[in-house]
Amino acid sequence: MIRTGQGKIINIASDAGRVGSRGEAVYSACKGGLISFTKTIARECATKNIVVNAVCPGQTDTPLLRSFAGDGEYGQKIYDRLQKAIPLKRLGQPTDLPGIIAFLASDDANFITGQTISVSGGLTMHG
């Protein structure tokens, strides 16, 4: 990228790295480190016309989440509570992520760097 004088890096972090997540201290710390790494590399590479951003998925309906919540009534209660906490009233789907990633990889995002973009249904919005 430096040799060609352009490039785009899109890191996949997590909202857990932005706001923390109960019971996931190590995971949150790692994702928070990736967010800081993204910002640092964005600053260091800006003069080389390389943009660097991070996408942070929120709670996403994946087999991993299902395995964490567990089966049965208890797992369904966790799942329902998560959905109720999200302003859009649903968990994210894996299909909610490609659009923002494609946008950040496109020429329409040539002037966006060092940003952390949440895809969380509004769960982690703040003013």
N, C-alpha and C positions, 0 to 999 in steps of 0.2 A: 504494500500500500504506500509506504513512504517512497519507494522507487518510482511508482506511477503518479504520485502526487494526488492521490484521492483514495477514498475508501469509506466504508461504513461498517461499524461494529454494533451489533445489537445483542446485548446480554439479557438473559432471562433470569431475573431475580425473583422476588416474592414480596407481597405486602407484609409478610411476617418480618422482613428486613427493614421495613419502613416504620411499622407501628408495634412490633413485637407480637408474640403469640404464646399464650399460656401452654406450658409443657413442652415447648420447642425452643429452649434457650440456645442450643448449639445451632440448630437450623436457622433461627432468626439471626444469630450473630454472623453466620456464614453468608446469608443473603444480604445482610447489612454491609458486610465487607465488600460484597460484589457491587453494591450500589456505590459505595465510596470509591472503589476501584474504577468504576465506570466514569465517575465525575473527574477523577484524577487523570485518567487516560484521555478523556475528552479535552481537558486543559492542555495536556502535553502534546496532543496530536492536532490541535486546532490549526496551528500554523502550517501543517502539512496537508490541509484540506481533507482530514479524516475526521468524520463525525462518529461519536460514540454515545449510545443511549441505552437505557435499561427499561425493559417491560416487566411489570410486576403483577402477575396474576393474583387474584384474591382466591377465595374458596372456590375450587373447581371440582365438578362432579367427575371424578376419575376412580378407577379401581383402588388406587392408593387411599383416597379419602374414604371410600366405602369400607376398606379393610381397617382403617383407623376407627371409624365410627362403630363398626361391628354390625352383626346381623340382629334381627329381633327387635323387640319393642324399645330397648335402650338405644340401639343404633338409630332407629327411626326418630326417636326424640332428639338426639343430637343433630341429625340431619334437618329436622323440622326447625329447631332453634337457629341453626345457621341460616336457613332460608328466611326466617322471620327477621333476622338482624340486617339483612341486605335490603337497601331501599328498593331495588327492582324486584324483590321477593322471589328470587330464584338463585340457585348456585350457577356459577359460570360453567360453560361447556368448553371443551377443548376447541370447538369451532369458533369461539369468541376471540381467539388470539391471533390467527393468521392475518386478519385485516390490518391490525396496528403494526404488525411486523412487516408486512408488505409495504405499508405506507412509509415506515421509517427507512426501508431499503430503497424507496423510490426517489426520483429526483425532486418530488414535491417536498421532501424533508431535508433538502440540502442545507438549510439554515437552522436546523435543529440539532443541538449537541449538548451533552451533559445532562440530559433530562431523565427523570424517572417517571414513567407513565403507568398508572394503575389501571388494571382491567378487573374491576371488583364489583361492578353493579352498584357503585356508590358507597360501598361499605366504608371505605377509608377516605372519603372526601373531607376536605377541610378548607377553611377560608384563608 
